[in-house]
């Protein structure tokens, strides 16, 4: 199957499920990362791959899925399970071999932020936030899928002007205050770390809604009752 066909199908299917950022790339772009050996080669120097992320568009489809599926709603980490279910369903129906890796998994633990930067999706800021040109820091990096298919033709990412280099970097002052907070994941901790993200001047109109913010930071299921 042509890589373009895979991209078209997966982008459409994932977009309907709320994953509105799907980037196709050549795994050769990740050469130099220590964890690259964890990715399958399928017997070729490099392979076609998709990087799956999202902005606030994920929230409504995710809540709709929770309403339809009591087992998903009762799981310990429903967003992680939702991500896996969406992607594994597509893998099962794909005509070529595909292997998925998730940012919430530690086996293997892949550097998703660094990979997002290498493929041109999001810049890694001094405060360690991933910054998308349109969404700013309001995005989630969810999964990487490698396919037994020829890589995309583009082997390098066009250089883009840095979003962070000319910035006054208000995130750094907010980061210092957040790091001083006790690691109890309480309300004060949550608000301090939220201010780091809120301080970024990029993508402010893409900010998550309050319940989505609260769930991403605290994993408190009460935020899912929106």
JOZIGI-V577397 format. One record per residue. RES is the residue in one letter. SS is DSSP state (h for helix, s for strand, l for the rest). Layout:
BEGIN
res/ss
RES/SS
RES/SS
END
This chain:
BEGIN
res/ss
X/l
X/l
X/h
X/h
X/h
X/h
X/h
X/h
X/h
X/h
X/h
X/h
X/h
X/h
X/h
X/h
X/l
X/l
X/l
X/l
X/s
X/s
X/s
X/s
X/s
X/s
X/h
X/h
X/h
X/h
X/l
X/l
X/l
X/h
X/h
X/h
X/h
X/h
X/l
X/l
X/l
X/l
X/l
X/l
X/l
X/l
X/l
X/s
X/s
X/s
X/s
X/s
X/s
X/s
X/l
X/l
X/l
X/h
X/h
X/h
X/h
X/h
X/h
X/h
X/h
X/h
X/h
X/h
X/l
X/h
X/h
X/h
X/h
X/h
X/l
X/l
X/l
X/h
X/h
X/h
X/h
X/h
X/h
X/h
X/h
X/h
X/h
X/h
X/h
X/h
X/h
X/h
X/l
X/l
X/l
X/l
X/l
X/s
X/s
X/s
X/s
X/s
X/l
X/l
X/l
X/l
X/l
X/l
X/l
X/l
X/l
X/h
X/h
X/h
X/h
X/h
X/h
X/h
X/l
X/l
X/l
X/l
X/s
X/s
X/l
X/l
X/l
X/l
X/l
X/s
X/s
X/s
X/l
X/l
X/l
X/s
X/l
X/l
X/l
X/s
X/s
X/s
X/s
X/s
X/s
X/s
X/s
X/l
X/l
X/l
X/l
X/l
X/l
X/l
X/l
X/l
X/l
X/l
X/l
X/l
X/l
X/l
X/l
X/l
X/l
X/l
X/l
X/l
X/l
X/h
X/h
X/h
X/h
X/h
X/h
X/h
X/h
X/h
X/h
X/l
X/l
X/l
X/l
X/l
X/l
X/l
X/h
X/h
X/h
X/h
X/h
X/h
X/h
X/h
X/h
X/h
X/h
X/h
X/l
X/l
X/l
X/l
X/l
X/h
X/h
X/h
X/l
X/l
X/l
X/h
X/h
X/h
X/h
X/h
X/h
X/h
X/h
X/h
X/l
X/l
X/h
X/h
X/h
X/h
X/h
X/l
END
